[in-house]
């Protein structure tokens, strides 16, 4: 079913948010975990990070992405549970079936998060507020998952309302009251604000949404660049985007790695980055999709996070097209010489294969796409048969060897170039035709 761009007055959007979805599902299987601080994290890695955290553990100071060893020190009585992806998938499918009874306009928005547009369902389920409460009760009765539910005239305000109703409440925002509802809330409740934007707001002493709404578009553009106009609209509760039915939203592909040891060695970090790019684009190839947007995230050992993204000039499923873009974004994101603990690569807005063939290569001497695609397919077959480590690009292999060898054993001529030799203008690394964005 096509997405409907309905007038704002005709929209009744609810956001269903199961707090700590993975923990909630584990508690359904193991009721003894209820009421206790619980973490979901891998149990096999000594550098594992927290995947999900219960409300009790969160109040104790534990957060997602925190090393498990640190979480255990903060919350002594915490219970760590290994993740069960298949169990979470079945729970998500059960939620989709239940919510699909109320509206065909059902949009998945993450683990345990869904948007529904209830416009036109009043004759079946009564007023939207009654339907929202019924959804909350039926999820609790049939699946034993009790969500927080927000009801509003658009997705943005509905999501914020659900956040204010956590862990298991219902919040309703009447049409026309969006700006007044948002005004006294903290800016951290606004969706779409990354760590960089929140840090900028802290420097500007902007802590509440009303203070953000008091700034003009020009002031926001000066402080936040291209993100400024979007912040101006979000601070006023403006969001015309429709609820897209399931299947119309291509899920993004994200791959991340916790480094064996915190480091600020550029070559070692780029080696891990390229490996993540390979893994992400390989999954896209398995889906029959091409990459269009690429995002790189760097998380330092002190918890500071920086992300940069770019839109490719032409969608592709070839690793070699993504390497230079990923490296350029890494240079832009890695502006602090603090050691890095975690790297992440995300491919968003996957595209269908381009039916138009490239008649001319981007530069003289470039291999045709057909030849490079055959090479990538051959690498995939080798890895499928002999394992991921059987073959790789030379730069990543050389960097891994340099990281593993003692410094004295590496000839001076072969040692990595110091970080000071990096280009002073990271924008110069971005290939022509690629449009960067935050």
C-alpha positions as CSV (number, residue, x, y, z in Angstrom):
1,X,0.0,0.0,0.0
2,X,1.3,3.4,-0.9
3,X,2.1,5.9,1.8
4,X,-0.6,8.5,2.3
5,X,0.3,12.2,2.6
6,X,-2.8,13.2,4.6
7,X,-3.5,16.7,5.9
8,X,-2.3,17.2,9.4
9,X,-5.8,17.5,10.8
10,X,-6.6,14.0,9.4
11,X,-3.6,12.2,11.0
12,X,-3.7,10.3,14.2
13,X,-0.2,8.8,14.7
14,X,0.8,6.7,17.6
15,X,4.3,5.6,18.5
16,X,4.6,2.2,20.3
17,X,7.9,1.9,22.3
18,X,8.7,-1.2,24.3
19,X,11.3,0.0,26.7
20,X,14.5,-2.0,26.6
21,X,13.0,-4.4,24.1
22,X,15.7,-7.1,24.3
23,X,15.5,-7.1,28.1
24,X,11.7,-7.2,28.0
25,X,11.7,-10.2,25.7
26,X,14.2,-12.0,28.0
27,X,11.9,-11.3,30.9
28,X,9.0,-12.9,29.1
29,X,11.1,-16.1,28.7
30,X,12.6,-15.9,32.2
31,X,10.2,-14.2,34.7
32,X,12.8,-14.2,37.5
33,X,14.6,-11.3,35.7
34,X,11.7,-9.0,36.3
35,X,12.3,-6.1,38.7
36,X,16.1,-6.7,38.7
37,X,18.8,-4.8,36.9
38,X,19.5,-6.7,33.7
39,X,22.0,-6.2,30.8
40,X,22.0,-7.9,27.4
41,X,25.6,-8.3,26.2
42,X,27.8,-11.0,24.6
43,X,29.4,-13.2,27.2
44,X,32.3,-14.5,25.0
45,X,34.3,-11.3,24.5
46,X,36.4,-9.6,27.2
47,X,35.7,-6.3,25.6
48,X,32.0,-6.7,25.1
49,X,29.7,-3.7,25.3
50,X,26.2,-3.4,26.6
51,X,23.6,-4.0,23.9
52,X,20.5,-3.3,26.0
53,X,19.9,-2.2,29.6
54,X,16.9,-2.5,31.8
55,X,15.3,0.6,33.5
56,X,16.7,-0.5,36.9
57,X,20.3,-0.8,35.6
58,X,19.9,2.5,33.7
59,X,18.9,4.3,36.9
60,X,22.1,2.8,38.5
61,X,24.2,4.6,35.8
62,X,24.6,1.8,33.2
63,X,24.1,2.9,29.5
64,X,24.1,1.2,26.1
65,X,27.6,0.9,24.5
66,X,29.3,0.8,27.9
67,X,31.9,-1.9,28.4
68,X,30.4,-4.8,30.4
69,X,33.3,-4.8,32.9
70,X,32.6,-1.2,33.7
71,X,28.8,-1.9,34.0
72,X,29.5,-4.6,36.5
73,X,31.5,-2.2,38.6
74,X,28.8,0.4,38.5
75,X,25.9,-2.0,39.3
76,X,27.2,-4.8,41.4
77,X,24.0,-6.9,41.4
78,X,23.4,-6.7,37.7
79,X,22.5,-9.9,35.7
80,X,24.1,-10.2,32.3
81,X,22.2,-12.2,29.7
82,X,23.6,-13.3,26.3
83,X,21.6,-11.9,23.3
84,X,19.2,-14.2,21.4
85,X,18.6,-12.5,18.0
86,X,16.2,-15.2,16.8
87,X,14.0,-14.7,19.9
88,X,13.9,-11.0,19.3
89,X,13.0,-11.5,15.6
90,X,10.0,-13.7,16.6
91,X,8.9,-11.2,19.1
92,X,9.1,-8.4,16.5
93,X,7.0,-10.4,14.1
94,X,4.4,-11.1,16.7
95,X,4.2,-7.4,17.5
96,X,3.8,-6.6,13.8
97,X,0.9,-9.1,13.5
98,X,-0.9,-7.7,16.5
99,X,-0.4,-4.0,15.5
100,X,-1.4,-4.8,11.9
101,X,-5.0,-5.5,13.1
102,X,-5.4,-1.8,13.9
103,X,-4.0,-0.2,10.7
104,X,-2.3,-1.1,7.4
105,X,-0.1,1.9,7.8
106,X,2.4,0.3,10.2
107,X,6.1,1.4,10.1
108,X,8.8,-0.4,12.0
109,X,11.2,2.1,13.6
110,X,13.7,-0.1,15.4
111,X,13.7,-2.9,17.9
112,X,10.4,-2.7,19.8
113,X,9.4,0.6,18.1
114,X,6.5,1.1,15.6
115,X,4.5,4.0,14.1
116,X,0.8,3.5,13.3
117,X,-1.4,6.0,11.5
118,X,-5.0,5.4,12.8
119,X,-6.6,7.9,10.5
120,X,-9.9,6.5,9.2
121,X,-10.2,3.7,11.8
122,X,-12.6,5.5,14.2
123,X,-15.6,3.5,13.0
124,X,-13.8,0.3,13.8
125,X,-11.9,1.1,17.1
126,X,-13.4,4.3,18.3
127,X,-11.4,7.5,19.1
128,X,-7.6,7.2,18.5
129,X,-6.9,7.6,22.3
130,X,-9.2,4.6,23.0
131,X,-7.4,2.6,20.3
132,X,-4.0,3.5,21.7
133,X,-5.0,2.2,25.1
134,X,-6.4,-0.9,23.6
135,X,-3.2,-1.6,21.8
136,X,-1.3,-1.1,25.0
137,X,-3.5,-3.6,26.8
138,X,-3.5,-6.2,24.1
139,X,0.3,-6.2,23.8
140,X,0.5,-6.8,27.5
141,X,-2.2,-9.5,27.6
142,X,-1.1,-11.5,24.4
143,X,2.6,-10.9,24.3
144,X,3.4,-9.8,27.9
145,X,5.1,-6.8,26.5
146,X,3.8,-3.5,28.0
147,X,4.9,-0.5,25.9
148,X,4.9,3.2,26.3
149,X,2.5,4.8,23.7
150,X,2.5,8.3,22.4
151,X,-0.4,9.7,20.4
152,X,-0.1,12.9,18.3
153,X,-0.8,14.4,14.9
154,X,2.7,13.5,13.6
155,X,5.5,11.0,14.1
156,X,7.9,13.4,15.8
157,X,5.6,14.5,18.6
158,X,4.3,11.0,19.0
159,X,7.8,9.7,19.5
160,X,8.6,12.4,22.1
161,X,5.2,11.7,23.8
162,X,6.1,8.0,24.1
163,X,9.4,8.9,25.6
164,X,7.7,11.0,28.3
165,X,5.3,8.1,29.0
166,X,8.1,5.5,29.7
167,X,8.2,2.8,30.8
168,X,4.5,1.8,30.4
169,X,2.3,4.8,30.1
170,X,0.2,6.6,27.5
171,X,0.7,10.2,26.6
172,X,-1.6,12.2,24.2
173,X,-0.9,15.5,22.5
174,X,-3.9,17.3,21.0
175,X,-3.6,18.8,17.5
176,X,-2.3,22.4,17.8
177,X,-0.6,21.8,21.2
178,X,2.6,20.4,19.8
179,X,4.8,23.5,20.5
180,X,3.4,23.9,24.0
181,X,3.9,20.3,24.8
182,X,7.5,20.3,23.7
183,X,8.5,23.6,25.2
184,X,9.3,22.6,28.8
185,X,11.0,19.3,27.8
186,X,14.8,18.8,27.6
187,X,16.4,18.9,24.2
188,X,17.7,15.3,24.8
189,X,14.1,14.1,24.1
190,X,14.1,15.4,20.6
191,X,14.8,12.6,18.0
192,X,17.5,13.1,15.5
193,X,20.0,14.9,17.7
194,X,23.4,13.3,17.8
195,X,26.2,13.6,20.3
196,X,27.8,16.5,18.3
197,X,24.6,18.5,18.3
198,X,23.9,17.9,22.0
199,X,27.5,19.0,22.8
200,X,27.0,22.2,20.8
201,X,23.8,22.9,22.6
202,X,25.5,22.4,25.9
203,X,28.1,25.0,24.9
204,X,25.3,27.4,24.0
205,X,23.5,26.7,27.3
206,X,20.5,25.4,25.5
207,X,18.9,22.7,27.7
208,X,15.2,22.9,27.0
209,X,13.3,22.8,23.7
210,X,11.7,26.2,24.3
211,X,15.2,27.7,24.4
212,X,16.0,26.0,21.1
213,X,12.7,27.2,19.6
214,X,13.6,30.8,20.6
215,X,16.6,30.8,18.1
216,X,16.0,31.9,14.5
217,X,16.7,29.8,11.5
218,X,19.8,31.9,10.8
219,X,21.2,31.4,14.3
220,X,20.7,27.7,14.1
221,X,22.3,27.5,10.6
222,X,25.3,29.4,12.0
223,X,25.7,27.0,15.0
224,X,24.7,23.7,13.3
225,X,25.2,24.2,9.6
226,X,22.8,22.2,7.4
227,X,21.1,20.7,10.4
228,X,19.9,24.1,11.6
229,X,16.6,24.4,9.6
230,X,15.6,20.8,10.6
231,X,16.2,21.7,14.3
232,X,14.0,24.8,13.9
233,X,11.1,22.6,12.7
234,X,11.6,19.9,15.2
235,X,11.6,22.4,18.1
236,X,8.1,23.5,17.0
237,X,6.7,20.0,16.5
238,X,6.6,20.2,12.7
239,X,6.9,16.9,10.9
240,X,5.0,16.2,7.6
241,X,6.6,12.8,6.9
242,X,4.0,10.0,6.5
243,X,3.9,6.6,8.2
244,X,5.3,4.3,5.6
245,X,3.8,0.7,5.5
246,X,6.0,-2.2,6.2
247,X,8.2,-3.1,3.2
248,X,8.4,0.4,1.8
249,X,11.3,1.3,4.2
250,X,14.6,-0.4,3.3
251,X,16.4,-1.3,6.6
252,X,19.8,0.2,6.9
253,X,22.9,-2.0,7.3
254,X,25.1,-1.3,10.3
255,X,28.4,-3.0,11.2
256,X,30.5,-2.0,14.2
257,X,33.6,-3.4,15.9
258,X,35.1,-3.0,19.3
259,X,38.8,-2.8,18.8
260,X,41.0,-5.4,20.6
261,X,43.0,-2.5,22.1
262,X,42.3,1.2,22.2
263,X,44.4,2.9,19.6
264,X,44.9,6.1,17.6
265,X,47.0,4.5,14.9
266,X,45.5,5.7,11.6
267,X,46.5,2.6,9.6
268,X,45.1,0.2,12.2
269,X,41.9,2.1,12.4
270,X,41.5,2.3,8.6
271,X,42.1,-1.4,8.4
272,X,39.2,-2.1,10.7
273,X,37.1,0.5,8.9
274,X,37.7,-1.2,5.5
275,X,36.8,-4.6,7.0
276,X,33.5,-3.1,8.3
277,X,32.8,-1.6,4.8
278,X,33.4,-5.0,3.3
279,X,31.0,-6.7,5.7
280,X,28.2,-4.1,5.2
281,X,28.3,-4.0,1.5
282,X,28.5,-7.8,1.3
283,X,25.2,-8.0,3.2
284,X,23.7,-5.5,0.7
285,X,24.8,-7.6,-2.2
286,X,23.1,-10.6,-0.6
287,X,19.9,-8.6,-0.5
288,X,20.3,-7.5,-4.1
289,X,20.7,-3.8,-3.1
290,X,23.3,-1.1,-3.8
291,X,24.7,1.4,-1.3
292,X,23.7,5.0,-1.6
293,X,24.5,6.7,1.7
294,X,27.6,5.9,3.8
295,X,28.1,6.9,7.5
296,X,31.2,6.4,9.7
297,X,31.1,6.7,13.5
298,X,34.2,6.9,15.7
299,X,33.8,6.3,19.5
300,X,36.8,7.3,21.6
301,X,37.9,5.7,24.8
302,X,36.5,8.5,26.9
303,X,33.0,8.0,25.4
304,X,33.0,10.9,23.0
305,X,31.4,10.0,19.6
306,X,31.7,11.6,16.2
307,X,29.8,10.7,13.0
308,X,30.1,11.9,9.4
309,X,28.1,10.8,6.4
310,X,28.0,11.3,2.6
311,X,25.7,10.6,-0.3
312,X,27.4,8.8,-3.2
313,X,27.2,10.3,-6.7
314,X,26.0,6.9,-7.9
315,X,24.7,3.9,-6.0
316,X,27.1,0.9,-6.0
317,X,27.7,-2.5,-4.6
318,X,31.5,-2.6,-5.2
319,X,33.7,-2.4,-2.2
320,X,36.4,-0.4,-4.0
321,X,34.0,2.5,-4.7
322,X,33.3,2.8,-0.9
323,X,36.9,2.6,0.4
324,X,37.9,6.2,-0.5
325,X,34.6,7.6,0.7
326,X,34.9,5.8,4.0
327,X,38.5,6.9,4.6
328,X,37.6,10.5,3.8
329,X,34.7,10.4,6.3
330,X,36.9,8.8,8.9
331,X,39.4,11.6,8.6
332,X,36.6,14.2,9.1
333,X,35.3,12.3,12.1
334,X,38.6,11.5,13.7
335,X,39.6,15.1,14.7
336,X,40.8,14.2,18.3
337,X,44.0,12.3,19.0
338,X,42.3,10.4,21.8
339,X,42.5,6.7,21.4
340,X,39.5,5.0,19.6
341,X,37.6,2.1,21.2
342,X,34.9,1.4,18.6
343,X,34.2,2.0,14.9
344,X,30.9,1.7,13.1
345,X,29.8,1.8,9.5
346,X,26.2,2.3,8.4
347,X,24.7,2.1,4.9
348,X,21.3,3.9,4.7
349,X,18.7,4.3,1.9
350,X,19.8,1.1,0.0
351,X,18.9,1.4,-3.6
352,X,17.8,-1.1,-6.3
353,X,20.5,-2.0,-8.8
354,X,20.9,0.8,-11.4
355,X,19.7,-0.5,-14.8
356,X,21.8,2.1,-16.6
357,X,25.3,0.9,-17.3
358,X,28.3,3.2,-16.9
359,X,29.3,4.1,-20.5
360,X,32.4,6.1,-19.4
361,X,34.7,5.4,-16.5
362,X,35.2,8.0,-13.8
363,X,38.9,8.4,-14.6
364,X,41.4,7.2,-17.3
365,X,42.6,3.7,-16.6
366,X,39.7,2.7,-14.3
367,X,38.5,-0.9,-14.5
368,X,35.0,-1.3,-16.0
369,X,32.3,-2.1,-13.4
370,X,31.7,-5.5,-14.9
371,X,35.4,-6.5,-14.2
372,X,35.4,-5.1,-10.7
373,X,32.0,-6.8,-9.9
374,X,33.4,-10.1,-11.1
375,X,36.4,-9.6,-8.8
376,X,34.2,-8.8,-5.8
377,X,32.0,-11.9,-6.6
378,X,35.1,-14.1,-6.7
379,X,36.3,-12.7,-3.3
380,X,32.8,-13.5,-1.9
381,X,33.0,-17.1,-3.2
382,X,36.4,-17.6,-1.7
383,X,35.3,-16.3,1.7
384,X,32.1,-18.4,1.6
385,X,34.2,-21.5,1.1
386,X,37.3,-20.9,3.2
387,X,36.3,-18.2,5.7
388,X,36.4,-14.5,6.0
389,X,40.2,-14.4,6.8
390,X,41.1,-16.3,3.7
391,X,41.5,-13.2,1.5
392,X,41.5,-9.5,2.0
393,X,42.8,-6.2,0.6
394,X,46.5,-5.6,1.0
395,X,46.2,-2.3,2.9
396,X,44.1,-3.9,5.6
397,X,46.5,-6.9,5.9
398,X,49.6,-4.7,6.1
399,X,48.0,-2.5,8.7
400,X,47.0,-5.6,10.8
401,X,50.5,-7.0,10.6
402,X,52.0,-3.6,11.6
403,X,49.7,-3.5,14.6
404,X,50.6,-7.0,15.7
405,X,54.4,-6.6,15.3
406,X,56.6,-4.9,17.9
407,X,57.6,-1.4,17.0
408,X,61.3,-2.2,16.9
409,X,60.8,-5.0,14.4
410,X,59.3,-2.8,11.8
411,X,61.8,-1.2,9.4
412,X,61.8,2.6,9.6
413,X,60.9,2.9,5.9
414,X,57.8,0.6,6.5
415,X,56.5,2.3,9.6
416,X,53.2,4.1,9.3
417,X,53.3,7.8,8.5
418,X,52.8,10.0,11.6
419,X,49.3,11.4,12.1
420,X,50.7,14.9,11.6
421,X,51.2,14.0,7.9
422,X,47.5,13.6,7.4
423,X,45.9,16.2,5.0
424,X,45.0,19.4,6.8
425,X,41.8,19.7,4.7
426,X,39.8,16.5,5.1
427,X,37.3,17.6,2.5
428,X,40.0,17.2,-0.2
429,X,39.9,13.5,0.3
430,X,36.2,13.2,-0.7
431,X,36.0,12.0,-4.3
432,X,34.3,14.2,-6.9
433,X,30.6,13.8,-7.0
434,X,30.1,12.7,-3.4
435,X,28.0,15.1,-1.3
436,X,29.0,15.0,2.4
437,X,26.6,15.7,5.2
438,X,26.6,15.4,8.9
